[in-house]
Amino acid sequence: MTRPLLFAALLVAGCSKPSAPSARPAPTSSATIDVPELDLAEGAPAPQVPMTLQSGKTVRLTDFGGKYVAVYFYPKDETPGCTMEAAQLRDAFEQLKKADVVVIGVSSQDADSHKRFIEKERLPFDLAVDADGAVARAFGVPRILGHHARQTFLIGKDGRVKKAWRKVRPDGHAQEILDAAKG
């Protein structure tokens, strides 16, 4: 992968700025970008893929019957954009809860990383471990340099995708989710 493409991939993934060029070889494109063929559209049934939370508990979307579920994919714990998004979801959590919205964040970090992130940012919602990318593939979310693209799916009370955000800006996204759940 050329350096401009690598830089673009990092920006899309929402990671911090790339460091200065180094002498190590660039990763191959096949290992760098995993773009699933699935395009989960609004109105489609939500995937019933098992998600393992930071606690070790495994859940499926059907476990939250009668509620909306916001499944938000983010690149990496404790990076600036991911922290902003999580903090805004934390700050809107009571409003989301009143609107019957359950929030689950999904990234490729392990349970220990998620636990540290939850503790440090005082997050009142769970984070799912998706190291192998199975959850991302089920939702059609690309992985760039091993990190999930920033995308969100609001699953309706009927188990169907109510709203899909394929390009998420962290700032203000919690309000977008809340507005979609209420609308």
C-alpha positions in Angstrom: 0.0 0.0 0.0 1.4 3.4 -0.9 1.9 6.0 1.8 -1.0 8.3 0.6 -3.4 5.3 0.7 -2.1 4.3 4.1 -2.7 7.9 5.4 -6.2 7.9 3.9 -6.9 4.5 5.5 -5.8 5.8 8.9 -8.1 8.9 8.6 -11.1 6.8 7.6 -10.4 4.5 10.6 -10.5 7.5 12.9 -7.1 6.8 14.4 -4.6 9.4 15.3 -2.2 10.9 12.8 0.2 8.5 11.3 3.8 8.8 12.5 6.7 9.9 10.3 7.6 7.4 7.5 9.7 4.5 8.8 12.1 2.0 7.2 9.7 -0.9 7.8 7.7 -2.1 4.7 4.1 -1.1 4.3 1.6 -3.8 4.9 0.1 -5.6 1.9 -3.3 -4.4 0.8 -4.9 -7.8 1.4 -4.0 -7.6 5.1 -4.8 -3.9 5.4 -8.4 -3.5 4.3 -11.1 -6.0 4.9 -14.2 -4.8 3.0 -17.2 -7.1 3.4 -19.5 -7.5 0.5 -22.6 -7.2 2.7 -24.4 -3.8 2.7 -26.9 -4.1 5.6 -29.7 -1.7 4.5 -32.3 0.0 6.6 -35.3 -2.2 7.0 -33.2 -5.4 6.8 -33.3 -7.9 9.6 -30.5 -7.3 12.1 -27.8 -10.0 12.2 -28.1 -12.3 15.1 -24.3 -12.7 15.6 -23.2 -13.4 19.1 -21.3 -10.6 20.7 -18.9 -11.2 23.6 -18.9 -8.3 26.0 -16.0 -7.0 28.1 -17.4 -9.0 31.1 -17.2 -12.3 29.1 -20.9 -12.5 28.8 -22.2 -13.3 25.3 -25.3 -11.5 24.0 -27.4 -11.4 20.8 -29.7 -8.6 19.7 -32.7 -10.8 20.5 -31.7 -10.6 24.2 -32.9 -6.9 24.1 -36.4 -7.5 22.8 -38.7 -4.6 23.0 -35.8 -2.1 23.0 -33.8 -0.2 20.4 -30.2 -1.3 20.3 -27.5 1.1 19.0 -24.6 -1.0 17.8 -21.7 1.4 17.2 -18.4 0.3 15.7 -15.4 2.3 16.5 -11.7 1.9 15.6 -9.8 1.8 19.0 -10.2 2.4 22.7 -8.8 5.6 24.1 -8.1 7.4 20.8 -9.3 11.0 20.5 -12.3 10.4 18.2 -13.3 7.2 19.9 -13.1 8.8 23.3 -15.2 11.8 22.1 -17.9 9.5 20.7 -18.0 7.3 23.8 -18.1 10.3 26.1 -21.0 11.9 24.3 -22.9 8.6 24.4 -22.1 8.4 28.1 -23.4 12.0 28.6 -26.6 11.2 26.7 -27.0 7.8 28.3 -30.0 8.7 30.5 -31.8 10.3 27.6 -31.1 7.2 25.5 -32.2 4.9 28.3 -35.5 6.9 28.5 -36.0 6.4 24.8 -35.5 2.6 25.3 -32.1 2.5 23.6 -29.4 0.0 24.7 -25.9 1.0 23.6 -23.2 -1.5 22.6 -19.8 -0.4 21.3 -17.8 -2.8 19.2 -14.1 -2.8 18.4 -11.3 -5.2 17.9 -9.6 -4.6 21.3 -9.5 -7.3 24.0 -11.7 -7.4 27.1 -8.9 -5.9 29.3 -8.6 -2.9 27.0 -12.4 -2.4 27.0 -12.5 -2.6 30.8 -9.8 0.0 31.1 -11.7 2.3 28.6 -15.0 1.8 30.5 -13.4 2.6 33.8 -11.4 5.6 32.6 -14.3 7.2 30.8 -17.0 6.0 33.2 -19.0 4.4 30.4 -22.4 3.1 31.5 -22.7 0.7 28.5 -21.0 -2.4 27.4 -18.3 -2.9 24.8 -18.1 -6.0 22.7 -14.8 -7.7 21.8 -14.5 -8.4 18.0 -10.9 -9.4 17.6 -11.7 -11.8 14.7 -14.0 -9.4 12.9 -17.0 -11.7 13.0 -19.4 -9.0 14.3 -18.1 -6.4 11.8 -18.5 -8.9 8.9 -22.1 -9.7 10.0 -22.9 -5.9 9.9 -20.9 -5.3 6.7 -18.5 -3.0 8.5 -15.0 -2.8 6.9 -11.8 -3.2 8.9 -8.9 -1.0 8.1 -5.5 -1.9 9.4 -7.2 -4.2 11.9 -9.5 -1.5 13.2 -13.3 -1.2 12.6 -14.6 1.6 10.5 -16.7 4.1 12.4 -20.3 3.0 11.7 -23.5 2.7 13.7 -26.7 0.7 13.4 -29.9 1.5 15.3 -31.8 -1.7 15.5 -35.5 -1.2 16.0 -37.8 -2.9 18.5 -38.9 -5.2 15.7 -35.4 -6.5 15.2 -34.8 -4.7 11.9 -32.3 -2.0 11.0 -34.1 1.3 11.7 -31.1 3.5 10.7 -27.6 2.8 9.4 -24.8 5.4 9.6 -22.0 4.4 7.3 -20.0 7.6 7.8 -20.0 8.8 11.4 -18.6 12.0 12.8 -18.0 11.4 16.5 -19.1 14.9 17.6 -22.9 15.0 17.8 -23.5 11.3 16.9 -25.1 10.5 20.2 -27.8 13.1 19.4 -28.3 11.6 16.0 -28.9 8.2 17.6 -31.4 9.7 20.1 -33.2 11.7 17.3 -33.5 8.5 15.2 -34.9 6.5 18.1 -37.5 9.2 18.9 -38.4 9.8 15.2 
